[in-house]
Amino acid sequence: MHVLHIGKHREERSALDSQFQSFFSNKIKVFLITSNRFCVIWRLSFKISSHE
């Protein structure tokens, strides 16, 4: 009975871990995309300001 309870708890925990991993990877993707866009915008504005 006790071993079964531990096994069930482990399954729930692995499900939570996979949910957390997918959430975390999505956050990293969004962060990379936004930082990449910010770099492109910053370079464009820097080029425009340097041409003047």
mmCIF entry with sequence, helices, sheets and N, C-alpha, C, O atoms, coordinates in Angstrom:
data_MODEL
# 
_entry.id   MODEL 
# 
_entity.id                         1 
_entity.type                       polymer 
_entity.pdbx_number_of_molecules   1 
# 
_entity_poly.entity_id                      1 
_entity_poly.type                           'polypeptide(L)' 
_entity_poly.nstd_linkage                   no 
_entity_poly.nstd_monomer                   no 
_entity_poly.pdbx_seq_one_letter_code       MHVLHIGKHREERSALDSQFQSFFSNKIKVFLITSNRFCVIWRLSFKISSHE 
_entity_poly.pdbx_seq_one_letter_code_can   MHVLHIGKHREERSALDSQFQSFFSNKIKVFLITSNRFCVIWRLSFKISSHE 
_entity_poly.pdbx_strand_id                 A 
# 
loop_
_entity_poly_seq.entity_id 
_entity_poly_seq.num 
_entity_poly_seq.mon_id 
_entity_poly_seq.hetero 
1 1  MET n 
1 2  HIS n 
1 3  VAL n 
1 4  LEU n 
1 5  HIS n 
1 6  ILE n 
1 7  GLY n 
1 8  LYS n 
1 9  HIS n 
1 10 ARG n 
1 11 GLU n 
1 12 GLU n 
1 13 ARG n 
1 14 SER n 
1 15 ALA n 
1 16 LEU n 
1 17 ASP n 
1 18 SER n 
1 19 GLN n 
1 20 PHE n 
1 21 GLN n 
1 22 SER n 
1 23 PHE n 
1 24 PHE n 
1 25 SER n 
1 26 ASN n 
1 27 LYS n 
1 28 ILE n 
1 29 LYS n 
1 30 VAL n 
1 31 PHE n 
1 32 LEU n 
1 33 ILE n 
1 34 THR n 
1 35 SER n 
1 36 ASN n 
1 37 ARG n 
1 38 PHE n 
1 39 CYS n 
1 40 VAL n 
1 41 ILE n 
1 42 TRP n 
1 43 ARG n 
1 44 LEU n 
1 45 SER n 
1 46 PHE n 
1 47 LYS n 
1 48 ILE n 
1 49 SER n 
1 50 SER n 
1 51 HIS n 
1 52 GLU n 
# 
_struct_asym.id          A 
_struct_asym.entity_id   1 
# 
_struct_conf.conf_type_id            HELX_P 
_struct_conf.id                      HELX_P1 
_struct_conf.pdbx_PDB_helix_id       AA1 
_struct_conf.beg_label_comp_id       HIS 
_struct_conf.beg_label_asym_id       A 
_struct_conf.beg_label_seq_id        2 
_struct_conf.pdbx_beg_PDB_ins_code   ? 
_struct_conf.end_label_comp_id       HIS 
_struct_conf.end_label_asym_id       A 
_struct_conf.end_label_seq_id        51 
_struct_conf.pdbx_end_PDB_ins_code   ? 
_struct_conf.beg_auth_comp_id        HIS 
_struct_conf.beg_auth_asym_id        A 
_struct_conf.beg_auth_seq_id         2 
_struct_conf.end_auth_comp_id        HIS 
_struct_conf.end_auth_asym_id        A 
_struct_conf.end_auth_seq_id         51 
_struct_conf.pdbx_PDB_helix_class    1 
_struct_conf.details                 ? 
_struct_conf.pdbx_PDB_helix_length   50 
# 
_struct_conf_type.id          HELX_P 
_struct_conf_type.criteria    ? 
_struct_conf_type.reference   ? 
# 
loop_
_atom_site.group_PDB 
_atom_site.id 
_atom_site.type_symbol 
_atom_site.label_atom_id 
_atom_site.label_alt_id 
_atom_site.label_comp_id 
_atom_site.label_asym_id 
_atom_site.label_entity_id 
_atom_site.label_seq_id 
_atom_site.pdbx_PDB_ins_code 
_atom_site.Cartn_x 
_atom_site.Cartn_y 
_atom_site.Cartn_z 
_atom_site.occupancy 
_atom_site.B_iso_or_equiv 
_atom_site.pdbx_formal_charge 
_atom_site.auth_seq_id 
_atom_site.auth_comp_id 
_atom_site.auth_asym_id 
_atom_site.auth_atom_id 
_atom_site.pdbx_PDB_model_num 
ATOM 1   N N  . MET A 1 1  ? 0.838  -1.201 0.000   1.00 0.00 ? 1  MET A N  1 
ATOM 2   C CA . MET A 1 1  ? 0.000  0.000  0.000   1.00 0.00 ? 1  MET A CA 1 
ATOM 3   C C  . MET A 1 1  ? 0.880  1.262  0.000   1.00 0.00 ? 1  MET A C  1 
ATOM 4   O O  . MET A 1 1  ? 0.662  2.197  -0.770  1.00 0.00 ? 1  MET A O  1 
ATOM 5   N N  . HIS A 1 2  ? 1.868  1.250  0.881   1.00 0.00 ? 2  HIS A N  1 
ATOM 6   C CA . HIS A 1 2  ? 2.735  2.427  0.975   1.00 0.00 ? 2  HIS A CA 1 
ATOM 7   C C  . HIS A 1 2  ? 3.558  2.609  -0.305  1.00 0.00 ? 2  HIS A C  1 
ATOM 8   O O  . HIS A 1 2  ? 3.740  3.727  -0.785  1.00 0.00 ? 2  HIS A O  1 
ATOM 9   N N  . VAL A 1 3  ? 4.051  1.489  -0.847  1.00 0.00 ? 3  VAL A N  1 
ATOM 10  C CA . VAL A 1 3  ? 4.843  1.561  -2.085  1.00 0.00 ? 3  VAL A CA 1 
ATOM 11  C C  . VAL A 1 3  ? 3.981  2.083  -3.237  1.00 0.00 ? 3  VAL A C  1 
ATOM 12  O O  . VAL A 1 3  ? 4.453  2.872  -4.056  1.00 0.00 ? 3  VAL A O  1 
ATOM 13  N N  . LEU A 1 4  ? 2.731  1.649  -3.301  1.00 0.00 ? 4  LEU A N  1 
ATOM 14  C CA . LEU A 1 4  ? 1.826  2.100  -4.351  1.00 0.00 ? 4  LEU A CA 1 
ATOM 15  C C  . LEU A 1 4  ? 1.619  3.615  -4.245  1.00 0.00 ? 4  LEU A C  1 
ATOM 16  O O  . LEU A 1 4  ? 1.613  4.321  -5.254  1.00 0.00 ? 4  LEU A O  1 
ATOM 17  N N  . HIS A 1 5  ? 1.452  4.101  -3.023  1.00 0.00 ? 5  HIS A N  1 
ATOM 18  C CA . HIS A 1 5  ? 1.253  5.534  -2.801  1.00 0.00 ? 5  HIS A CA 1 
ATOM 19  C C  . HIS A 1 5  ? 2.467  6.323  -3.293  1.00 0.00 ? 5  HIS A C  1 
ATOM 20  O O  . HIS A 1 5  ? 2.317  7.369  -3.925  1.00 0.00 ? 5  HIS A O  1 
ATOM 21  N N  . ILE A 1 6  ? 3.663  5.823  -3.004  1.00 0.00 ? 6  ILE A N  1 
ATOM 22  C CA . ILE A 1 6  ? 4.882  6.513  -3.446  1.00 0.00 ? 6  ILE A CA 1 
ATOM 23  C C  . ILE A 1 6  ? 4.954  6.534  -4.975  1.00 0.00 ? 6  ILE A C  1 
ATOM 24  O O  . ILE A 1 6  ? 5.321  7.546  -5.571  1.00 0.00 ? 6  ILE A O  1 
ATOM 25  N N  . GLY A 1 7  ? 4.597  5.402  -5.607  1.00 0.00 ? 7  GLY A N  1 
ATOM 26  C CA . GLY A 1 7  ? 4.619  5.344  -7.062  1.00 0.00 ? 7  GLY A CA 1 
ATOM 27  C C  . GLY A 1 7  ? 3.647  6.342  -7.672  1.00 0.00 ? 7  GLY A C  1 
ATOM 28  O O  . GLY A 1 7  ? 3.979  7.006  -8.654  1.00 0.00 ? 7  GLY A O  1 
ATOM 29  N N  . LYS A 1 8  ? 2.458  6.456  -7.106  1.00 0.00 ? 8  LYS A N  1 
ATOM 30  C CA . LYS A 1 8  ? 1.467  7.409  -7.611  1.00 0.00 ? 8  LYS A CA 1 
ATOM 31  C C  . LYS A 1 8  ? 1.981  8.836  -7.434  1.00 0.00 ? 8  LYS A C  1 
ATOM 32  O O  . LYS A 1 8  ? 1.852  9.669  -8.331  1.00 0.00 ? 8  LYS A O  1 
ATOM 33  N N  . HIS A 1 9  ? 2.558  9.104  -6.279  1.00 0.00 ? 9  HIS A N  1 
ATOM 34  C CA . HIS A 1 9  ? 3.099  10.438 -6.017  1.00 0.00 ? 9  HIS A CA 1 
ATOM 35  C C  . HIS A 1 9  ? 4.198  10.776 -7.029  1.00 0.00 ? 9  HIS A C  1 
ATOM 36  O O  . HIS A 1 9  ? 4.288  11.907 -7.506  1.00 0.00 ? 9  HIS A O  1 
ATOM 37  N N  . ARG A 1 10 ? 5.025  9.792  -7.346  1.00 0.00 ? 10 ARG A N  1 
ATOM 38  C CA . ARG A 1 10 ? 6.116  10.012 -8.304  1.00 0.00 ? 10 ARG A CA 1 
ATOM 39  C C  . ARG A 1 10 ? 5.550  10.322 -9.690  1.00 0.00 ? 10 ARG A C  1 
ATOM 40  O O  . ARG A 1 10 ? 6.081  11.176 -10.400 1.00 0.00 ? 10 ARG A O  1 
ATOM 41  N N  . GLU A 1 11 ? 4.475  9.632  -10.075 1.00 0.00 ? 11 GLU A N  1 
ATOM 42  C CA . GLU A 1 11 ? 3.860  9.900  -11.388 1.00 0.00 ? 11 GLU A CA 1 
ATOM 43  C C  . GLU A 1 11 ? 3.336  11.328 -11.449 1.00 0.00 ? 11 GLU A C  1 
ATOM 44  O O  . GLU A 1 11 ? 3.549  12.034 -12.435 1.00 0.00 ? 11 GLU A O  1 
ATOM 45  N N  . GLU A 1 12 ? 2.647  11.751 -10.387 1.00 0.00 ? 12 GLU A N  1 
ATOM 46  C CA . GLU A 1 12 ? 2.124  13.118 -10.359 1.00 0.00 ? 12 GLU A CA 1 
ATOM 47  C C  . GLU A 1 12 ? 3.272  14.119 -10.442 1.00 0.00 ? 12 GLU A C  1 
ATOM 48  O O  . GLU A 1 12 ? 3.180  15.134 -11.132 1.00 0.00 ? 12 GLU A O  1 
ATOM 49  N N  . ARG A 1 13 ? 4.352  13.817 -9.726  1.00 0.00 ? 13 ARG A N  1 
ATOM 50  C CA . ARG A 1 13 ? 5.481  14.744 -9.715  1.00 0.00 ? 13 ARG A CA 1 
ATOM 51  C C  . ARG A 1 13 ? 6.131  14.835 -11.096 1.00 0.00 ? 13 ARG A C  1 
ATOM 52  O O  . ARG A 1 13 ? 6.528  15.919 -11.521 1.00 0.00 ? 13 ARG A O  1 
ATOM 53  N N  . SER A 1 14 ? 6.242  13.707 -11.797 1.00 0.00 ? 14 SER A N  1 
ATOM 54  C CA . SER A 1 14 ? 6.845  13.736 -13.133 1.00 0.00 ? 14 SER A CA 1 
ATOM 55  C C  . SER A 1 14 ? 5.954  14.529 -14.093 1.00 0.00 ? 14 SER A C  1 
ATOM 56  O O  . SER A 1 14 ? 6.460  15.227 -14.972 1.00 0.00 ? 14 SER A O  1 
ATOM 57  N N  . ALA A 1 15 ? 4.630  14.426 -13.929 1.00 0.00 ? 15 ALA A N  1 
ATOM 58  C CA . ALA A 1 15 ? 3.707  15.201 -14.761 1.00 0.00 ? 15 ALA A CA 1 
ATOM 59  C C  . ALA A 1 15 ? 3.900  16.691 -14.491 1.00 0.00 ? 15 ALA A C  1 
ATOM 60  O O  . ALA A 1 15 ? 3.931  17.496 -15.421 1.00 0.00 ? 15 ALA A O  1 
ATOM 61  N N  . LEU A 1 16 ? 4.030  17.054 -13.211 1.00 0.00 ? 16 LEU A N  1 
ATOM 62  C CA . LEU A 1 16 ? 4.268  18.451 -12.856 1.00 0.00 ? 16 LEU A CA 1 
ATOM 63  C C  . LEU A 1 16 ? 5.599  18.921 -13.424 1.00 0.00 ? 16 LEU A C  1 
ATOM 64  O O  . LEU A 1 16 ? 5.705  20.041 -13.923 1.00 0.00 ? 16 LEU A O  1 
ATOM 65  N N  . ASP A 1 17 ? 6.616  18.064 -13.346 1.00 0.00 ? 17 ASP A N  1 
ATOM 66  C CA . ASP A 1 17 ? 7.931  18.431 -13.873 1.00 0.00 ? 17 ASP A CA 1 
ATOM 67  C C  . ASP A 1 17 ? 7.865  18.695 -15.374 1.00 0.00 ? 17 ASP A C  1 
ATOM 68  O O  . ASP A 1 17 ? 8.451  19.666 -15.853 1.00 0.00 ? 17 ASP A O  1 
ATOM 69  N N  . SER A 1 18 ? 7.160  17.847 -16.122 1.00 0.00 ? 18 SER A N  1 
ATOM 70  C CA . SER A 1 18 ? 7.073  18.036 -17.573 1.00 0.00 ? 18 SER A CA 1 
ATOM 71  C C  . SER A 1 18 ? 6.300  19.317 -17.891 1.00 0.00 ? 18 SER A C  1 
ATOM 72  O O  . SER A 1 18 ? 6.657  20.037 -18.824 1.00 0.00 ? 18 SER A O  1 
ATOM 73  N N  . GLN A 1 19 ? 5.242  19.608 -17.122 1.00 0.00 ? 19 GLN A N  1 
ATOM 74  C CA . GLN A 1 19 ? 4.498  20.856 -17.316 1.00 0.00 ? 19 GLN A CA 1 
ATOM 75  C C  . GLN A 1 19 ? 5.408  22.043 -17.065 1.00 0.00 ? 19 GLN A C  1 
ATOM 76  O O  . GLN A 1 19 ? 5.416  23.000 -17.840 1.00 0.00 ? 19 GLN A O  1 
ATOM 77  N N  . PHE A 1 20 ? 6.177  21.984 -15.980 1.00 0.00 ? 20 PHE A N  1 
ATOM 78  C CA . PHE A 1 20 ? 7.082  23.077 -15.630 1.00 0.00 ? 20 PHE A CA 1 
ATOM 79  C C  . PHE A 1 20 ? 8.155  23.246 -16.698 1.00 0.00 ? 20 PHE A C  1 
ATOM 80  O O  . PHE A 1 20 ? 8.512  24.371 -17.047 1.00 0.00 ? 20 PHE A O  1 
ATOM 81  N N  . GLN A 1 21 ? 8.674  22.128 -17.222 1.00 0.00 ? 21 GLN A N  1 
ATOM 82  C CA . GLN A 1 21 ? 9.716  22.201 -18.253 1.00 0.00 ? 21 GLN A CA 1 
ATOM 83  C C  . GLN A 1 21 ? 9.183  22.844 -19.524 1.00 0.00 ? 21 GLN A C  1 
ATOM 84  O O  . GLN A 1 21 ? 9.860  23.679 -20.123 1.00 0.00 ? 21 GLN A O  1 
ATOM 85  N N  . SER A 1 22 ? 7.977  22.469 -19.945 1.00 0.00 ? 22 SER A N  1 
ATOM 86  C CA . SER A 1 22 ? 7.410  23.054 -21.161 1.00 0.00 ? 22 SER A CA 1 
ATOM 87  C C  . SER A 1 22 ? 7.138  24.542 -20.950 1.00 0.00 ? 22 SER A C  1 
ATOM 88  O O  . SER A 1 22 ? 7.384  25.349 -21.847 1.00 0.00 ? 22 SER A O  1 
ATOM 89  N N  . PHE A 1 23 ? 6.627  24.914 -19.759 1.00 0.00 ? 23 PHE A N  1 
ATOM 90  C CA . PHE A 1 23 ? 6.384  26.320 -19.430 1.00 0.00 ? 23 PHE A CA 1 
ATOM 91  C C  . PHE A 1 23 ? 7.695  27.096 -19.455 1.00 0.00 ? 23 PHE A C  1 
ATOM 92  O O  . PHE A 1 23 ? 7.763  28.198 -19.998 1.00 0.00 ? 23 PHE A O  1 
ATOM 93  N N  . PHE A 1 24 ? 8.743  26.509 -18.860 1.00 0.00 ? 24 PHE A N  1 
ATOM 94  C CA . PHE A 1 24 ? 10.044 27.169 -18.782 1.00 0.00 ? 24 PHE A CA 1 
ATOM 95  C C  . PHE A 1 24 ? 10.660 27.331 -20.167 1.00 0.00 ? 24 PHE A C  1 
ATOM 96  O O  . PHE A 1 24 ? 11.228 28.379 -20.475 1.00 0.00 ? 24 PHE A O  1 
ATOM 97  N N  . SER A 1 25 ? 10.551 26.298 -21.006 1.00 0.00 ? 25 SER A N  1 
ATOM 98  C CA . SER A 1 25 ? 11.128 26.380 -22.357 1.00 0.00 ? 25 SER A CA 1 
ATOM 99  C C  . SER A 1 25 ? 10.378 27.426 -23.186 1.00 0.00 ? 25 SER A C  1 
ATOM 100 O O  . SER A 1 25 ? 10.988 28.121 -23.999 1.00 0.00 ? 25 SER A O  1 
ATOM 101 N N  . ASN A 1 26 ? 9.061  27.543 -22.988 1.00 0.00 ? 26 ASN A N  1 
ATOM 102 C CA . ASN A 1 26 ? 8.299  28.580 -23.695 1.00 0.00 ? 26 ASN A CA 1 
ATOM 103 C C  . ASN A 1 26 ? 8.772  29.959 -23.268 1.00 0.00 ? 26 ASN A C  1 
ATOM 104 O O  . ASN A 1 26 ? 8.929  30.851 -24.102 1.00 0.00 ? 26 ASN A O  1 
ATOM 105 N N  . LYS A 1 27 ? 9.006  30.139 -21.947 1.00 0.00 ? 27 LYS A N  1 
ATOM 106 C CA . LYS A 1 27 ? 9.494  31.425 -21.445 1.00 0.00 ? 27 LYS A CA 1 
ATOM 107 C C  . LYS A 1 27 ? 10.849 31.748 -22.066 1.00 0.00 ? 27 LYS A C  1 
ATOM 108 O O  . LYS A 1 27 ? 11.103 32.891 -22.446 1.00 0.00 ? 27 LYS A O  1 
ATOM 109 N N  . ILE A 1 28 ? 11.719 30.744 -22.169 1.00 0.00 ? 28 ILE A N  1 
ATOM 110 C CA . ILE A 1 28 ? 13.050 30.969 -22.748 1.00 0.00 ? 28 ILE A CA 1 
ATOM 111 C C  . ILE A 1 28 ? 12.922 31.353 -24.222 1.00 0.00 ? 28 ILE A C  1 
ATOM 112 O O  . ILE A 1 28 ? 13.626 32.247 -24.693 1.00 0.00 ? 28 ILE A O  1 
ATOM 113 N N  . LYS A 1 29 ? 12.032 30.688 -24.948 1.00 0.00 ? 29 LYS A N  1 
ATOM 114 C CA . LYS A 1 29 ? 11.832 31.010 -26.370 1.00 0.00 ? 29 LYS A CA 1 
ATOM 115 C C  . LYS A 1 29 ? 11.366 32.453 -26.518 1.00 0.00 ? 29 LYS A C  1 
ATOM 116 O O  . LYS A 1 29 ? 11.901 33.205 -27.332 1.00 0.00 ? 29 LYS A O  1 
ATOM 117 N N  . VAL A 1 30 ? 10.369 32.835 -25.726 1.00 0.00 ? 30 VAL A N  1 
ATOM 118 C CA . VAL A 1 30 ? 9.841  34.203 -25.802 1.00 0.00 ? 30 VAL A CA 1 
ATOM 119 C C  . VAL A 1 30 ? 10.938 35.205 -25.466 1.00 0.00 ? 30 VAL A C  1 
ATOM 120 O O  . VAL A 1 30 ? 11.071 36.233 -26.131 1.00 0.00 ? 30 VAL A O  1 
ATOM 121 N N  . PHE A 1 31 ? 11.727 34.903 -24.429 1.00 0.00 ? 31 PHE A N  1 
ATOM 122 C CA . PHE A 1 31 ? 12.810 35.803 -24.025 1.00 0.00 ? 31 PHE A CA 1 
ATOM 123 C C  . PHE A 1 31 ? 13.839 35.954 -25.148 1.00 0.00 ? 31 PHE A C  1 
ATOM 124 O O  . PHE A 1 31 ? 14.292 37.063 -25.433 1.00 0.00 ? 31 PHE A O  1 
ATOM 125 N N  . LEU A 1 32 ? 14.204 34.843 -25.780 1.00 0.00 ? 32 LEU A N  1 
ATOM 126 C CA . LEU A 1 32 ? 15.190 34.901 -26.867 1.00 0.00 ? 32 LEU A CA 1 
ATOM 127 C C  . LEU A 1 32 ? 14.644 35.699 -28.046 1.00 0.00 ? 32 LEU A C  1 
ATOM 128 O O  . LEU A 1 32 ? 15.359 36.510 -28.633 1.00 0.00 ? 32 LEU A O  1 
ATOM 129 N N  . ILE A 1 33 ? 13.381 35.471 -28.392 1.00 0.00 ? 33 ILE A N  1 
ATOM 130 C CA . ILE A 1 33 ? 12.779 36.181 -29.529 1.00 0.00 ? 33 ILE A CA 1 
ATOM 131 C C  . ILE A 1 33 ? 12.723 37.682 -29.245 1.00 0.00 ? 33 ILE A C  1 
ATOM 132 O O  . ILE A 1 33 ? 13.073 38.490 -30.105 1.00 0.00 ? 33 ILE A O  1 
ATOM 133 N N  . THR A 1 34 ? 12.285 38.054 -28.045 1.00 0.00 ? 34 THR A N  1 
ATOM 134 C CA . THR A 1 34 ? 12.168 39.478 -27.718 1.00 0.00 ? 34 THR A CA 1 
ATOM 135 C C  . THR A 1 34 ? 13.539 40.133 -27.641 1.00 0.00 ? 34 THR A C  1 
ATOM 136 O O  . THR A 1 34 ? 13.708 41.259 -28.110 1.00 0.00 ? 34 THR A O  1 
ATOM 137 N N  . SER A 1 35 ? 14.520 39.452 -27.060 1.00 0.00 ? 35 SER A N  1 
ATOM 138 C CA . SER A 1 35 ? 15.861 40.036 -26.964 1.00 0.00 ? 35 SER A CA 1 
ATOM 139 C C  . SER A 1 35 ? 16.471 40.171 -28.360 1.00 0.00 ? 35 SER A C  1 
ATOM 140 O O  . SER A 1 35 ? 17.180 41.139 -28.636 1.00 0.00 ? 35 SER A O  1 
ATOM 141 N N  . ASN A 1 36 ? 16.196 39.201 -29.241 1.00 0.00 ? 36 ASN A N  1 
ATOM 142 C CA . ASN A 1 36 ? 16.703 39.273 -30.611 1.00 0.00 ? 36 ASN A CA 1 
ATOM 143 C C  . ASN A 1 36 ? 16.083 40.466 -31.336 1.00 0.00 ? 36 ASN A C  1 
ATOM 144 O O  . ASN A 1 36 ? 16.779 41.192 -32.046 1.00 0.00 ? 36 ASN A O  1 
ATOM 145 N N  . ARG A 1 37 ? 14.781 40.667 -31.158 1.00 0.00 ? 37 ARG A N  1 
ATOM 146 C CA . ARG A 1 37 ? 14.103 41.806 -31.779 1.00 0.00 ? 37 ARG A CA 1 
ATOM 147 C C  . ARG A 1 37 ? 14.665 43.107 -31.236 1.00 0.00 ? 37 ARG A C  1 
ATOM 148 O O  . ARG A 1 37 ? 14.893 44.057 -31.984 1.00 0.00 ? 37 ARG A O  1 
ATOM 149 N N  . PHE A 1 38 ? 14.888 43.143 -29.925 1.00 0.00 ? 38 PHE A N  1 
ATOM 150 C CA . PHE A 1 38 ? 15.426 44.351 -29.301 1.00 0.00 ? 38 PHE A CA 1 
ATOM 151 C C  . PHE A 1 38 ? 16.803 44.679 -29.875 1.00 0.00 ? 38 PHE A C  1 
ATOM 152 O O  . PHE A 1 38 ? 17.110 45.844 -30.129 1.00 0.00 ? 38 PHE A O  1 
ATOM 153 N N  . CYS A 1 39 ? 17.633 43.654 -30.080 1.00 0.00 ? 39 CYS A N  1 
ATOM 154 C CA . CYS A 1 39 ? 18.974 43.868 -30.657 1.00 0.00 ? 39 CYS A CA 1 
ATOM 155 C C  . CYS A 1 39 ? 18.857 44.428 -32.070 1.00 0.00 ? 39 CYS A C  1 
ATOM 156 O O  . CYS A 1 39 ? 19.588 45.350 -32.434 1.00 0.00 ? 39 CYS A O  1 
ATOM 157 N N  . VAL A 1 40 ? 17.947 43.881 -32.865 1.00 0.00 ? 40 VAL A N  1 
ATOM 158 C CA . VAL A 1 40 ? 17.778 44.352 -34.246 1.00 0.00 ? 40 VAL A CA 1 
ATOM 159 C C  . VAL A 1 40 ? 17.318 45.804 -34.250 1.00 0.00 ? 40 VAL A C  1 
ATOM 160 O O  . VAL A 1 40 ? 17.847 46.621 -35.004 1.00 0.00 ? 40 VAL A O  1 
ATOM 161 N N  . ILE A 1 41 ? 16.340 46.128 -33.417 1.00 0.00 ? 41 ILE A N  1 
ATOM 162 C CA . ILE A 1 41 ? 15.827 47.503 -33.347 1.00 0.00 ? 41 ILE A CA 1 
ATOM 163 C C  . ILE A 1 41 ? 16.927 48.450 -32.874 1.00 0.00 ? 41 ILE A C  1 
ATOM 164 O O  . ILE A 1 41 ? 17.082 49.549 -33.407 1.00 0.00 ? 41 ILE A O  1 
ATOM 165 N N  . TRP A 1 42 ? 17.688 48.016 -31.871 1.00 0.00 ? 42 TRP A N  1 
ATOM 166 C CA . TRP A 1 42 ? 18.763 48.857 -31.333 1.00 0.00 ? 42 TRP A CA 1 
ATOM 167 C C  . TRP A 1 42 ? 19.816 49.119 -32.406 1.00 0.00 ? 42 TRP A C  1 
ATOM 168 O O  . TRP A 1 42 ? 20.305 50.242 -32.526 1.00 0.00 ? 42 TRP A O  1 
ATOM 169 N N  . ARG A 1 43 ? 20.172 48.092 -33.191 1.00 0.00 ? 43 ARG A N  1 
ATOM 170 C CA . ARG A 1 43 ? 21.170 48.264 -34.257 1.00 0.00 ? 43 ARG A CA 1 
ATOM 171 C C  . ARG A 1 43 ? 20.649 49.215 -35.328 1.00 0.00 ? 43 ARG A C  1 
ATOM 172 O O  . ARG A 1 43 ? 21.385 50.072 -35.816 1.00 0.00 ? 43 ARG A O  1 
ATOM 173 N N  . LEU A 1 44 ? 19.365 49.060 -35.695 1.00 0.00 ? 44 LEU A N  1 
ATOM 174 C CA . LEU A 1 44 ? 18.791 49.935 -36.718 1.00 0.00 ? 44 LEU A CA 1 
ATOM 175 C C  . LEU A 1 44 ? 18.803 51.382 -36.246 1.00 0.00 ? 44 LEU A C  1 
ATOM 176 O O  . LEU A 1 44 ? 19.192 52.275 -36.998 1.00 0.00 ? 44 LEU A O  1 
ATOM 177 N N  . SER A 1 45 ? 18.383 51.622 -35.018 1.00 0.00 ? 45 SER A N  1 
ATOM 178 C CA . SER A 1 45 ? 18.361 52.991 -34.495 1.00 0.00 ? 45 SER A CA 1 
ATOM 179 C C  . SER A 1 45 ? 19.782 53.533 -34.378 1.00 0.00 ? 45 SER A C  1 
ATOM 180 O O  . SER A 1 45 ? 20.010 54.723 -34.600 1.00 0.00 ? 45 SER A O  1 
ATOM 181 N N  . PHE A 1 46 ? 20.735 52.677 -34.034 1.00 0.00 ? 46 PHE A N  1 
ATOM 182 C CA . PHE A 1 46 ? 22.133 53.109 -33.927 1.00 0.00 ? 46 PHE A CA 1 
ATOM 183 C C  . PHE A 1 46 ? 22.676 53.496 -35.306 1.00 0.00 ? 46 PHE A C  1 
ATOM 184 O O  . PHE A 1 46 ? 23.391 54.491 -35.427 1.00 0.00 ? 46 PHE A O  1 
ATOM 185 N N  . LYS A 1 47 ? 22.347 52.726 -36.340 1.00 0.00 ? 47 LYS A N  1 
ATOM 186 C CA . LYS A 1 47 ? 22.788 53.046 -37.701 1.00 0.00 ? 47 LYS A CA 1 
ATOM 187 C C  . LYS A 1 47 ? 22.194 54.376 -38.147 1.00 0.00 ? 47 LYS A C  1 
ATOM 188 O O  . LYS A 1 47 ? 22.890 55.210 -38.726 1.00 0.00 ? 47 LYS A O  1 
ATOM 189 N N  . ILE A 1 48 ? 20.899 54.573 -37.874 1.00 0.00 ? 48 ILE A N  1 
ATOM 190 C CA . ILE A 1 48 ? 20.222 55.806 -38.276 1.00 0.00 ? 48 ILE A CA 1 
ATOM 191 C C  . ILE A 1 48 ? 20.867 56.998 -37.571 1.00 0.00 ? 48 ILE A C  1 
ATOM 192 O O  . ILE A 1 48 ? 21.125 58.025 -38.199 1.00 0.00 ? 48 ILE A O  1 
ATOM 193 N N  . SER A 1 49 ? 21.125 56.867 -36.281 1.00 0.00 ? 49 SER A N  1 
ATOM 194 C CA . SER A 1 49 ? 21.703 57.981 -35.527 1.00 0.00 ? 49 SER A CA 1 
ATOM 195 C C  . SER A 1 49 ? 23.155 58.224 -35.948 1.00 0.00 ? 49 SER A C  1 
ATOM 196 O O  . SER A 1 49 ? 23.613 59.366 -35.912 1.00 0.00 ? 49 SER A O  1 
ATOM 197 N N  . SER A 1 50 ? 23.883 57.191 -36.340 1.00 0.00 ? 50 SER A N  1 
ATOM 198 C CA . SER A 1 50 ? 25.286 57.365 -36.748 1.00 0.00 ? 50 SER A CA 1 
ATOM 199 C C  . SER A 1 50 ? 25.367 57.996 -38.143 1.00 0.00 ? 50 SER A C  1 
ATOM 200 O O  . SER A 1 50 ? 26.342 58.681 -38.448 1.00 0.00 ? 50 SER A O  1 
ATOM 201 N N  . HIS A 1 51 ? 24.357 57.773 -38.992 1.00 0.00 ? 51 HIS A N  1 
ATOM 202 C CA . HIS A 1 51 ? 24.365 58.374 -40.326 1.00 0.00 ? 51 HIS A CA 1 
ATOM 203 C C  . HIS A 1 51 ? 24.153 59.878 -40.242 1.00 0.00 ? 51 HIS A C  1 
ATOM 204 O O  . HIS A 1 51 ? 24.641 60.608 -41.105 1.00 0.00 ? 51 HIS A O  1 
ATOM 205 N N  . GLU A 1 52 ? 23.446 60.361 -39.238 1.00 0.00 ? 52 GLU A N  1 
ATOM 206 C CA . GLU A 1 52 ? 23.204 61.803 -39.102 1.00 0.00 ? 52 GLU A CA 1 
ATOM 207 C C  . GLU A 1 52 ? 24.405 62.511 -38.550 1.00 0.00 ? 52 GLU A C  1 
ATOM 208 O O  . GLU A 1 52 ? 24.376 63.729 -38.371 1.00 0.00 ? 52 GLU A O  1 
# 
